[in-house]
Amino acid sequence: MSLAAQAARVGAPPYFGRDAPAAKTMHGVGRVRQAVAMINVEGLTRRYGNFTAVDDVSFVCQPGRVTGFLGPNGAGKTTTMRVMVGLTPPTKGRVTIGGHVYQDIPNPGTHVGVLLDASAQHAGRTGREILTLGAQTMGLPMSRVDEMLELVSLDKTEAKRRLRNYSLGMKQRLGIAHALLGDPSVLILDEPANGLDPAGIRWMRGLLKGYADRGGTVCLSSHLLNEVEQIADEMILIGHGRIVAEGTKEELLAGAESHTALVTSLDNERLAQALRDKGVTVTTAGSGLRAETAPVQVGRVAAEHSIVLSDLRAAEGGLEELFLTLTADTQREQPVATTQGATA
């Protein structure tokens, strides 16, 4: 069966209670439907006895964008995602996907791809058997299984191996294949980078970015801030079950002005003296200097004295520093303050 024919079969109505949008061919993954689906979390609260795991959380994931859902362990990310896909009932509020609660979506695997726990499959089944059962349940052609195995780079020998003999990275790849099996328009992924090596993380990043570029909606949870920073269009930071910040990286960092700079120049001694003359505290940091002022001020002083700079940047850790600050009371360990750091 051709890819276009498969797409037509998978996208047959009803689609979230309406006709499916026109199919759009994609190499390897099929197509992603456009603009109809989105995730809307409204006033979501989930309590377990006296413990509130999620506390009045609201946010939206838009089509064509990757939304990073960030927080430390125990912040409420997984609980929120379990409510999204109907595994945990909310105490208050609701989550809709394409305007519907998950339980009301017909053949949900063809609309919403889910990966919450890569190990949550029968350990005695092979990778191929797991995908085959998924395809049969969703009414998909068996050729889809081979397409997904190829997409996630699980070869024929690995596909015949039982899940109990998979590494964590292989389980993650299989889980991503299962989430994409029904050619959904929405992906909900909980810590999908766990267990992947650097090459695997880069592969996943490219896969999800391409998926969103074709109109898909991606909600991606993680505590790997550097990875999310590279892929997410929007970021939602959660701590103690509450949203502490949200927006694009630029929006989140806009209010976090840096007051310390790391700088290296062709004449560090002269630059240090020029900065001290302006009342700036300067210390040695590796092969450069650490100046207790904003980077833009360092640049101005260097320009005034015609000093060539080879490196100038904020000393703070960007998104990571902001995240740790906003969720400081939820961290088990407190960040270690450093007075000196090497420039690179």
Number of C-alpha atoms within 10 A of each C-alpha: 9 8 17 15 11 17 22 16 13 24 23 12 14 12 20 21 13 9 11 17 15 13 17 15 15 15 8 12 21 21 26 27 23 19 15 19 26 22 24 20 20 16 16 22 23 23 14 9 6 6 8 16 20 28 21 16 20 16 15 17 22 23 23 24 22 25 27 28 27 26 28 21 15 16 22 23 27 21 19 24 23 17 22 25 21 14 12 13 17 20 15 14 16 19 25 21 23 21 16 17 18 20 13 14 20 14 17 18 22 24 27 24 24 24 23 19 15 21 16 11 15 13 14 13 15 20 29 22 18 21 25 21 14 19 21 11 11 16 14 21 14 15 14 24 24 16 16 24 23 14 18 19 16 19 12 13 8 17 21 14 16 17 26 15 13 18 12 17 18 22 24 25 25 27 27 23 26 25 26 25 25 28 25 25 29 32 25 23 24 21 21 23 25 16 16 19 11 10 9 18 17 15 14 19 18 13 15 20 20 14 23 24 15 20 22 27 31 29 24 25 26 22 19 15 16 12 15 22 17 12 20 22 20 23 25 22 25 25 26 21 24 21 23 15 17 18 15 16 17 11 13 19 15 10 9 13 12 19 15 19 22 29 28 21 19 13 12 18 12 14 24 24 14 18 19 13 11 10 11 16 15 19 15 18 17 14 13 24 24 26 25 20 20 17 20 15 17 25 17 11 17 19 12 10 11 10 17 15 17 10 13 19 18 19 22 16 11 17 17 15 13 18 21 17 13 16 19 15 12 18 17 9 8 11 11 6 6 6 9 14 15 14 17 10
